[in-house]
């Protein structure tokens, strides 16, 4: 039986990341280790559990990287994103699909204050 499960990570304004997690590699112990890298990690684990805590932190960083880098997957795979593993499956995490942020002038609202 395969230990790979697929998850969709969503942001408030409809952006999504689809990931495969190999639970034989990303065990609860490994997930806790990754989450504890961050100063608020222990509290996040207590609040959400190891998997959800990791995926929430990962999604926030991946969405930010999709704004900063031409290819966020390449940035993660090259080790340029501190505190997170590669997303090519070798670490137990694979990004299957994601929505790219796009900023269009027509999507900007201007209000006088």
Protein Blocks (a to p, Z undefined) as FASTA:
>chain_A
ZZbdcdddddfkopacdddddfklmgfklmmmmmmmpmklmmmmmmnojmlmmmmmmmmm
mmmmmmmpmblmlmmmnopaghiacfehpnopacfbdcdddddfklpccddZZ
